């Protein structure tokens, strides 16, 4: 603890500015995490894709979005998260279990 304090005092501008920058980034991230309506840039960041790809998905009507004035596009965070989770791919074990269950039902005449 003592060593950390002495490094802050030996280089007060660098260390303090770094800490301030990190705190600012945390505040920005928390603010964005609480926003309900996102811009295209924020949507791209949330999805981990480029803004260009976000626009492509909206033009193909594959991504839920809003265009209130006909120009700028907005997204609801909840709908984006639902959209992400709607593209689930089942593991092989789960598919095998499902097929086995259906075969058993068919053999018992309950399909």
N, C-alpha and C positions, 0 to 999 in steps of 0.2 A: 504494500500500500504506500509506503514511504517512497519507494522508487518511482511509482507512478506519479505521485505529487511532484517530485523533483523534476521529472521529465516535462511536466506541464509548465512548471515555472521556468525551466531552462529554455524552452521554445514555446512561449505562451501563445504566439500568433498561430503557429501551425497546429498545435494540439487542440487548442480551443476552437479554431475554425473547423477542424475535422469533426470534433464532437458536435458542434452546432449544425454542421451539414448533415450528419447522421441523424440527429434529432429531427431536423426538418424533413428528411426523407421518410422517417417513421410517421410523422404527422400527416404528410401527404398521402402515404399508403393507407393509413387508417381512415382518412377522409374519403378516399376513393372506395374503400371497402364498404362504406356505409351509404354511398350514393345509390339511389334506386334507378335513376335514368342515366345512361352512359352515352358518350359520343362515340363515333366510329373509332377514334384513336384509343379510347378507354376500352372499348369492346375488343379491339385487336389485342390489347395488352392482357385482358382477362382470358381470352381464348388462346393466347400464345401464338398468334398468326400475324401476318402483315395486314396493314390497313387495306392494301390493294385486294387481298383475298377476302376481307370482310365485305368490300363493295361488290366483289364478284358473287359471293354467296347471297347478298341481298338482291342483286340484279336477276339471279336465277331463282329468287323467291324460296331459297332453302333455309334462310335465317330469319327469324321473326324480328321485325323492325317497324319503326314509325317514321313517317315523313310529313310532319304537320304543315310545313309551308312549301312543300314540293322540292326543297333543295337539300337541307341538312338532314341527316339520318340519325335517329336516336334508338336506343335499345333499353329494354327493361332487364336489369340484372337477373331477376328471378327467371325470366323467360330464357335468357341465355344459359343459365345453369341447368334448367330443365332440358333445353335443347342438347346440351353436352351429354347429359345423362341418358337421353333417349336413344343414343346410338351405341347401346351396349352390345358387346359381342360375347356370346356364351362360350365358356371353355369346353373343350372336347368331352371332358368327363360329364358335364351337365347335359350335353347333347346326347351322349350315349345313354345316360340314365333316362332321358325323356323318350328316346326311341324304344328302349327296353320296356318301359312302362306302357307305351302305346301298343307294342306287340303283344304283351300279356293281356291287355284289355281286348284286343282284337281276337285273340285265341279264346277268350271267355265270352265272346259275343257282345261286348259292351262298348264297342267303338262308336 
